[in-house]
Amino acid sequence: MSMDRISFDTGVSSQVQSDVESIASRLESLIAERDQQVSAALSDFQMDGADAEYQQVESRWRNASHEVKNIITLIRQTMAENDQTATSTSTAT
C-alpha cells in the first residue's frame, strides 16, 4: 500500500470498538447502579428543606447522565457508520 494514502484497518477498528464498548458498558452500568442506590435511599429520606435541594441536585445528575448515554449512543452509531463506509469504499475501489 502507498504511504501517501489513508487506509482503514479493520483489525484496529475492531479493537477500538471493543475497548470503547467495554468503557461505555461500564459507564452505563455505573449510572444504572447509582440511580438504583439513590432511588432506594430517597424512598425513606426526608429532611426539612434539604430533600428539596437534593432533588434539584439529582435532577441535574439525571440530565447529565442522559447526556452521557446520548453521547455513548452517538459514538456507537458513528463507529458502525465508519465501518460501513470503509467496507463499501474498499469494495468499490
N, CA and C atoms as a LAMMPS dump frame, in Angstrom:
ITEM: TIMESTEP
0
ITEM: NUMBER OF ATOMS
279
ITEM: BOX BOUNDS ff ff ff
-5.0000000000000000e+02 5.0000000000000000e+02
-5.0000000000000000e+02 5.0000000000000000e+02
-5.0000000000000000e+02 5.0000000000000000e+02
ITEM: ATOMS id mol type element x y z
1 1 1 N 0.839 -1.175 0
2 1 2 C 0 0 0
3 1 3 C 0.884 1.238 0
4 2 1 N 0.48 2.257 -0.716
5 2 2 C 1.213 3.506 -0.802
6 2 3 C 1.181 4.235 0.538
7 3 1 N 2.279 4.853 0.91
8 3 2 C 2.364 5.555 2.187
9 3 3 C 1.608 6.882 2.183
10 4 1 N 1.258 7.397 1.002
11 4 2 C 0.55 8.674 0.937
12 4 3 C -0.965 8.485 0.895
13 5 1 N -1.412 7.304 1.173
14 5 2 C -2.843 7.001 1.122
15 5 3 C -3.355 6.681 2.524
16 6 1 N -4.494 7.257 2.849
17 6 2 C -5.128 6.961 4.13
18 6 3 C -5.844 5.625 3.99
19 7 1 N -5.637 4.752 4.939
20 7 2 C -6.281 3.446 4.864
21 7 3 C -7.069 3.173 6.143
22 8 1 N -7.945 2.214 6.056
23 8 2 C -8.786 1.826 7.187
24 8 3 C -8.387 0.423 7.589
25 9 1 N -7.974 0.275 8.808
26 9 2 C -7.542 -1.021 9.32
27 9 3 C -8.687 -1.62 10.136
28 10 1 N -9.325 -2.645 9.587
29 10 2 C -10.48 -3.234 10.267
30 10 3 C -10.091 -3.887 11.592
31 11 1 N -8.882 -4.402 11.679
32 11 2 C -8.424 -5.001 12.934
33 11 3 C -8.309 -3.964 14.04
34 12 1 N -7.71 -2.836 13.708
35 12 2 C -7.586 -1.748 14.679
36 12 3 C -8.967 -1.216 15.033
37 13 1 N -9.814 -1.066 14.035
38 13 2 C -11.173 -0.582 14.274
39 13 3 C -11.922 -1.511 15.221
40 14 1 N -11.797 -2.797 15.005
41 14 2 C -12.465 -3.769 15.88
42 14 3 C -11.963 -3.669 17.312
43 15 1 N -10.655 -3.519 17.467
44 15 2 C -10.079 -3.402 18.81
45 15 3 C -10.558 -2.129 19.5
46 16 1 N -10.554 -1.021 18.765
47 16 2 C -11.018 0.251 19.333
48 16 3 C -12.488 0.146 19.721
49 17 1 N -13.29 -0.445 18.845
50 17 2 C -14.71 -0.595 19.151
51 17 3 C -14.92 -1.47 20.382
52 18 1 N -14.134 -2.504 20.509
53 18 2 C -14.225 -3.374 21.682
54 18 3 C -13.862 -2.605 22.954
55 19 1 N -12.795 -1.828 22.884
56 19 2 C -12.375 -1.03 24.039
57 19 3 C -13.431 0.008 24.41
58 20 1 N -13.936 0.715 23.404
59 20 2 C -14.957 1.737 23.644
60 20 3 C -16.225 1.096 24.197
61 21 1 N -16.61 -0.043 23.645
62 21 2 C -17.813 -0.737 24.115
63 21 3 C -17.663 -1.156 25.575
64 22 1 N -16.493 -1.615 25.942
65 22 2 C -16.238 -2.009 27.326
66 22 3 C -16.381 -0.811 28.266
67 23 1 N -15.798 0.306 27.882
68 23 2 C -15.885 1.522 28.695
69 23 3 C -17.325 2.025 28.755
70 24 1 N -17.996 2.061 27.607
71 24 2 C -19.378 2.546 27.542
72 24 3 C -20.306 1.672 28.379
73 25 1 N -20.142 0.377 28.276
74 25 2 C -20.979 -0.54 29.057
75 25 3 C -20.758 -0.347 30.551
76 26 1 N -19.507 -0.134 30.927
77 26 2 C -19.204 0.102 32.345
78 26 3 C -19.843 1.401 32.824
79 27 1 N -19.745 2.454 32.017
80 27 2 C -20.38 3.724 32.375
81 27 3 C -21.885 3.562 32.539
82 28 1 N -22.51 2.883 31.588
83 28 2 C -23.955 2.663 31.662
84 28 3 C -24.322 1.859 32.907
85 29 1 N -23.516 0.877 33.223
86 29 2 C -23.752 0.056 34.408
87 29 3 C -23.629 0.885 35.687
88 30 1 N -22.601 1.718 35.76
89 30 2 C -22.41 2.564 36.937
90 30 3 C -23.547 3.57 37.099
91 31 1 N -24 4.138 35.996
92 31 2 C -25.119 5.083 36.041
93 31 3 C -26.37 4.386 36.56
94 32 1 N -26.665 3.216 36.019
95 32 2 C -27.856 2.472 36.447
96 32 3 C -27.754 2.073 37.917
97 33 1 N -26.573 1.628 38.325
98 33 2 C -26.362 1.221 39.719
99 33 3 C -26.559 2.407 40.663
100 34 1 N -26.002 3.547 40.311
101 34 2 C -26.153 4.738 41.138
102 34 3 C -27.614 5.166 41.21
103 35 1 N -28.302 5.146 40.074
104 35 2 C -29.716 5.525 40.055
105 35 3 C -30.54 4.638 40.991
106 36 1 N -30.248 3.344 40.997
107 36 2 C -30.955 2.423 41.891
108 36 3 C -30.648 2.726 43.354
109 37 1 N -29.387 2.998 43.642
110 37 2 C -28.994 3.295 45.019
111 37 3 C -29.64 4.585 45.514
112 38 1 N -29.654 5.608 44.668
113 38 2 C -30.267 6.881 45.05
114 38 3 C -31.763 6.709 45.243
115 39 1 N -32.392 5.967 44.358
116 39 2 C -33.832 5.732 44.474
117 39 3 C -34.163 5.045 45.797
118 40 1 N -33.379 4.054 46.149
119 40 2 C -33.596 3.348 47.415
120 40 3 C -33.361 4.273 48.607
121 41 1 N -32.324 5.082 48.532
122 41 2 C -32.016 5.989 49.641
123 41 3 C -33.089 7.061 49.8
124 42 1 N -33.592 7.564 48.689
125 42 2 C -34.589 8.63 48.749
126 42 3 C -35.978 8.13 49.114
127 43 1 N -36.202 6.842 49.022
128 43 2 C -37.529 6.314 49.325
129 43 3 C -37.915 6.535 50.787
130 44 1 N -36.922 6.646 51.653
131 44 2 C -37.234 6.891 53.062
132 44 3 C -36.475 8.091 53.631
133 45 1 N -36.06 8.992 52.756
134 45 2 C -35.288 10.16 53.172
135 45 3 C -36.181 11.388 53.215
136 46 1 N -36.137 12.091 54.324
137 46 2 C -36.85 13.362 54.415
138 46 3 C -36.175 14.218 55.475
139 47 1 N -35.804 15.417 55.048
140 47 2 C -35.218 16.358 55.977
141 47 3 C -35.683 17.738 55.541
142 48 1 N -36.26 18.475 56.432
143 48 2 C -36.848 19.768 56.091
144 48 3 C -35.89 20.636 55.282
145 49 1 N -36.312 20.972 54.078
146 49 2 C -35.539 21.844 53.205
147 49 3 C -34.458 21.139 52.418
148 50 1 N -33.768 20.217 53.04
149 50 2 C -32.644 19.557 52.375
150 50 3 C -33.109 18.595 51.295
151 51 1 N -34.249 17.938 51.495
152 51 2 C -34.691 16.973 50.496
153 51 3 C -35.066 17.664 49.187
154 52 1 N -35.657 18.852 49.243
155 52 2 C -35.995 19.589 48.019
156 52 3 C -34.728 20.03 47.298
157 53 1 N -33.747 20.487 48.059
158 53 2 C -32.482 20.898 47.459
159 53 3 C -31.777 19.696 46.823
160 54 1 N -31.822 18.572 47.503
161 54 2 C -31.184 17.369 46.963
162 54 3 C -31.885 16.906 45.69
163 55 1 N -33.2 17.076 45.639
164 55 2 C -33.941 16.71 44.425
165 55 3 C -33.439 17.521 43.23
166 56 1 N -33.088 18.785 43.449
167 56 2 C -32.536 19.606 42.374
168 56 3 C -31.179 19.065 41.924
169 57 1 N -30.376 18.669 42.883
170 57 2 C -29.07 18.08 42.557
171 57 3 C -29.272 16.804 41.744
172 58 1 N -30.202 15.976 42.17
173 58 2 C -30.476 14.726 41.449
174 58 3 C -31.021 14.992 40.049
175 59 1 N -31.808 16.037 39.912
176 59 2 C -32.331 16.395 38.594
177 59 3 C -31.188 16.768 37.651
178 60 1 N -30.227 17.529 38.147
179 60 2 C -29.058 17.876 37.319
180 60 3 C -28.256 16.617 36.987
181 61 1 N -28.131 15.713 37.963
182 61 2 C -27.418 14.451 37.723
183 61 3 C -28.108 13.645 36.621
184 62 1 N -29.433 13.531 36.714
185 62 2 C -30.177 12.765 35.704
186 62 3 C -29.995 13.372 34.318
187 63 1 N -30.036 14.696 34.239
188 63 2 C -29.823 15.356 32.951
189 63 3 C -28.429 15.048 32.405
190 64 1 N -27.43 15.127 33.266
191 64 2 C -26.058 14.833 32.842
192 64 3 C -25.907 13.37 32.44
193 65 1 N -26.514 12.468 33.189
194 65 2 C -26.383 11.044 32.85
195 65 3 C -27.099 10.725 31.537
196 66 1 N -28.206 11.405 31.263
197 66 2 C -28.881 11.217 29.971
198 66 3 C -27.997 11.719 28.828
199 67 1 N -27.303 12.814 29.051
200 67 2 C -26.383 13.325 28.033
201 67 3 C -25.254 12.33 27.776
202 68 1 N -24.716 11.748 28.838
203 68 2 C -23.656 10.742 28.686
204 68 3 C -24.177 9.565 27.869
205 69 1 N -25.381 9.101 28.176
206 69 2 C -25.964 7.981 27.427
207 69 3 C -26.173 8.35 25.962
208 70 1 N -26.596 9.587 25.696
209 70 2 C -26.77 10.034 24.31
210 70 3 C -25.437 10.069 23.574
211 71 1 N -24.391 10.516 24.26
212 71 2 C -23.057 10.545 23.652
213 71 3 C -22.583 9.127 23.354
214 72 1 N -22.813 8.209 24.267
215 72 2 C -22.434 6.807 24.05
216 72 3 C -23.152 6.252 22.826
217 73 1 N -24.438 6.533 22.711
218 73 2 C -25.21 6.075 21.55
219 73 3 C -24.63 6.656 20.267
220 74 1 N -24.303 7.94 20.284
221 74 2 C -23.735 8.593 19.105
222 74 3 C -22.383 7.989 18.734
223 75 1 N -21.554 7.704 19.715
224 75 2 C -20.248 7.085 19.444
225 75 3 C -20.44 5.715 18.799
226 76 1 N -21.352 4.916 19.337
227 76 2 C -21.61 3.586 18.768
228 76 3 C -22.089 3.703 17.319
229 77 1 N -23.005 4.62 17.07
230 77 2 C -23.529 4.8 15.713
231 77 3 C -22.427 5.249 14.759
232 78 1 N -21.603 6.18 15.219
233 78 2 C -20.527 6.7 14.379
234 78 3 C -19.524 5.612 14.028
235 79 1 N -19.16 4.793 14.998
236 79 2 C -18.21 3.712 14.715
237 79 3 C -18.798 2.72 13.719
238 80 1 N -20.061 2.389 13.869
239 80 2 C -20.704 1.458 12.937
240 80 3 C -20.77 2.061 11.539
241 81 1 N -21.103 3.34 11.454
242 81 2 C -21.169 4.002 10.151
243 81 3 C -19.792 4.083 9.503
244 82 1 N -18.755 4.335 10.308
245 82 2 C -17.397 4.373 9.766
246 82 3 C -17.017 3.028 9.169
247 83 1 N -17.354 1.948 9.854
248 83 2 C -17.067 0.615 9.33
249 83 3 C -17.811 0.369 8.025
250 84 1 N -19.081 0.744 7.987
251 84 2 C -19.871 0.551 6.768
252 84 3 C -19.288 1.35 5.613
253 85 1 N -18.904 2.59 5.89
254 85 2 C -18.316 3.436 4.848
255 85 3 C -17.003 2.848 4.354
256 86 1 N -16.164 2.428 5.28
257 86 2 C -14.87 1.856 4.899
258 86 3 C -15.052 0.581 4.093
259 87 1 N -15.986 -0.259 4.505
260 87 2 C -16.225 -1.517 3.797
261 87 3 C -16.758 -1.259 2.397
262 88 1 N -17.729 -0.374 2.284
263 88 2 C -18.3 -0.105 0.958
264 88 3 C -17.301 0.615 0.061
265 89 1 N -16.454 1.455 0.638
266 89 2 C -15.448 2.162 -0.149
267 89 3 C -14.364 1.21 -0.626
268 90 1 N -13.943 0.304 0.248
269 90 2 C -12.869 -0.617 -0.138
270 90 3 C -13.337 -1.623 -1.182
271 91 1 N -14.616 -1.992 -1.167
272 91 2 C -15.107 -2.924 -2.182
273 91 3 C -15.372 -2.213 -3.5
274 92 1 N -15.55 -0.893 -3.442
275 92 2 C -15.81 -0.129 -4.663
276 92 3 C -14.525 0.207 -5.399
277 93 1 N -13.384 0.164 -4.693
278 93 2 C -12.126 0.528 -5.353
279 93 3 C -11.38 -0.667 -5.847
